[in-house]
Amino acid sequence: MANRQIPTEFYGDETPMFRRIPENPIQALMEADFGHEPEESSEELEPLREIVADAVDLLPEEDRWVIDAVYSEQLSLQQIADQLGVSKTHVFRIRNRALKALKAMLSFDMTIRERVNMPTTWEESAEDLVKALASYFADPTPIDIVKVREERDILFRTEGTDIRVWPAIAYSAIAELRDRGEWDSERMTDLLVSKQRDYGHQNILQGGLFGVAIRLSDKIERYANLMKKSDGSPANESIIDTLLDMVGYCVIAQMLIDGSFILDLSDEGNERAS
């Protein structure tokens, strides 16, 4: 995929998104995510360009087409609108939706997380990842259980190492929580931290990513079974709790992947999990 160049136009109606025109898509996306201006040379940025290109390839077809038109072909929003036969405002929304999705995906990439300030406590890492998931725009909608099961099966085949699947499942659960009016990033983070204080690190470290995939699968199947019940009244854990746990396991998986799961909780002494 060709390197994408940022056209010299403002992002938004009146106010530029960045303090200056970014020199490349990595700089644009990273500044938007972290308020950080990279100083790397073009050669040093090449691996990051490849990461962005791979992320773009994962976008839905319409979003990917618009991103390529803007950043590769350097077409204006009006030119794209004319080609698609839609309004400039509609293209603006597609472009912004795609950028949000890209920023969310990039926030889960180890190379990029290592490039910015990594968290120093377990809570900071969990909070960062929950915010990254929440930044992904998706219409509030119930889970497509067939799709989620297919994604779960990929995790089983790869023993949890396909890092693209974890956020995809989390996005689906968050979309339903939003559909039910039950999503709250702060609540999600607090739940993760409180459970971690109760369980400790070894509970997850013993099984690793594959163990988390199994636990996530339990929640997926619980959700599917609860949705079959006509009265929707489980004897124990609610559908909302099940969805929150699905998101939680996806966050924990990412923490295992980037190494931040072994960080201490802020006020529990200096011992680290071994």
N, C-alpha and C positions, 0 to 999 in steps of 0.2 A: 504494500500500500504506500502511496506517495506521502512524503512528509506534508503535513497540513500547515499552511501559513495563515495567520490571523489577518483578515482584511482590515484596512484602516477605517473602521467605523465604530461608533459607540454601541455599547450593548445595553439596551434599555430604551426607554422613551426619550428621556432628556439627559440622564446622568450616566457617565461612563462607568462600567463595572470595575475598571482597573485605573490606577493612577497614571498609567502610561500604556501605550499600545504594546502588548506582549510580543516578543520576538518569535514565538513558536507556540504550538498548542499546549505543550507541557507547562510552559510558563503561565499561560492563561489559566489553565485548569488548577495549577498548584496555587497561584495567587488567589483564585476564587475560593479555594478550599481552606487555605491555611494563612492567608495574608503574608505570604513569604515570597520574596523576590530572589529567584535562583541566580547564582553567579557563575555557574558552570560554563565551560566552553561548549561549542557545538558538538565536539566529539564526545565530551562527557555526558551530554544530554541524549545521545543516540539511544542508549538502552531504555531511557524513559520514553522517548518517542515510540519505540517499539511496543512498550507497555500500553500506551495510549491507543496505538493502532489496533492492537489486539482487543482492547476494550470496545473500540468503535465497532469492530466486527461482530460483537455480541449484541449490539443494539437491534431493536426491531427494524424491519426493512425501511419503513418510512423515515424513522429517525436517522438511520445510518445514511440514507440518501441525502437528507438535508444537511447533515454534518459534512459529508463529502462535498456537496455543492458549495457550502460556505467556505470550508477550510482548504479543500484541494483545488476546486475550480475557481474560488474567490468570486463567486456570484453574489450579488446583493440580495437582500431579502425580497425586494420587489421583483428582481429577475427570476428568482426561484418561484415566487408566487405566480408569476405569469406562466411559467412552464407547467406548474401544477394545476393552474386554473382555480386558485384559491386566493384568499385575501393575504396581504402582507402580514396582518395581525396573526393569522392562522400559522403562517410559516414561523413567525417570531415565537409563538407558543411551542411549536414542535422543536425549534432549535433550543429553547430554554429547557424544555423537558428532557431533551437528549443530553444537554450539558449537565443537568442535575443527575441523570442516571450515570453518566461517565464519572462525575466526581464521587458519587457513592461507590462505584466499582473500584476506582483508583484508591479510595481511602482504605480498601481492604488489601491492597497490594503490598507485599513485604518490602519491596525495594523502595517504594514511595514512603511507606511508614518509617523506614530506617533513615530516609533522607531528611525528614522533618524531625522535630523534637519528639522522641519517643516518651511515652508516659513513664513515670517513676513509681507509681503504685497500681495495685490491682484495680482500684476504683477508677483511676484516671483512664486506664485502658478500656475498661468496660464502658465508661461514659462516652469516650471518643467513638467507639465502634457503634454504640446504640445511636448516637447522633448521625453517624455516617449512614446507617440503615434508614433512619427517619428522613434523611434528606432526599432519598430516592422517591421521585414522584410516581405514584401509581394510583389509578382510580380506585376508590374504596369498593371492594368487591369480595364475595365469598371465595374461598380457596377452590381452585380447580384440582380436586383430589387426584385425578388421573395423572395430571402433569407433575404434581408434587411426589406421587409415588414413583414416577419415572425418574425424577431427580434423586430421590432416596436410593433407588436401585443403582444409580451411578456411584453414589457414595459407597455402597456395599461392594461394588466391583472394584473400586479403587482404594478400598479401606479408608475412605474419608479424605484422600489426598487431592481430589479434584476440587481445588479451592474456589472454582467458579460456582459450584453448586450450593454451598452453604448460604451465601447472601441471597441467592435466588429463592430458596425455600423461606428464608426470613422475610423477604419482600412479600411473599404470598400471605404469610401469617399476619404481617402488619396491615396489609390491604384489607383483610377481613376484620381485624380489630378496628380499623378506621371505619369500615362499613357499619360496625356495631356501635361506633362512638366510644370505643374503649381504649384507644391507643394514647399513651402518654409516655414520652421518652424518659422523663424523670422517674416515673413509677417503674418503668422497665429496669432502669439502672439500679434503683433502690432494691428491687426484688432480687436482682442478680447478686448484689453485694450482701444482702441479708442472708441469702442461701449459702453464699460462699463462706460466710462467717460460721454458719452451722456445720457445713460439710467439710471444710478444709480443702487443701490442694490434692491430697493423695487419692481422694475419691474419684477424681477425674484422671489424674496422671497414671493410675494403674492400668486403665483401659485405653488411654490415648484417643486419637481421632476415631478409630474404629469403634471404641466403646461409646463415644459420644454419638456416633452415627446410629448405633443400636438404640440408645436412649431416645434419640430424636425419632426413630422409626416407631417406637412405642407410642409416642405422643401423636404421630401422624395417624396411626391406626386407631388410637383412642378417639381422636377427633372424628374420623370417618364413622366409627361405631356410634358415637353420640349423635351425629347428624342424622342417623337413621331412626332415632327414637322420636316418636310422634309428640311426646310431651316435652322433650328437650330438657328433662330434669334428671341429671346424673345423680347417683347416690353419693358420690364423693366430689372429686375435682370437677369444676365447671368447664364449659367450653372455653370461656375466656382464659381461665388458668392454663388450660391445655395449649391455647394459642401463644400465651406469654412464654410458656416453657419451650415451645418450638423456637421462638425467637432467641430465648436465652441460650439454648444449646448451640445455635448457630453462632452466637457471639463467642461462647466459650471455645468453639472449634477454631475460630479465627485467632483467639488469644493463644491457643496451643500452636497454631501455625507460625505466628510471629514471635513467639517466645515470651509474651507478656503474661501468660497465665501463671508463671512461677513468681511473679512479683508479690511482695508482701502487701497485705491489706494495711492501710495507713497507720492504724493504731493497735496492732497486735504484736508488737515486739519486733525483733530484728531477725527472727528465724525465717529462712526461706525453705520452700519445699525442695527436697533432694530427689 
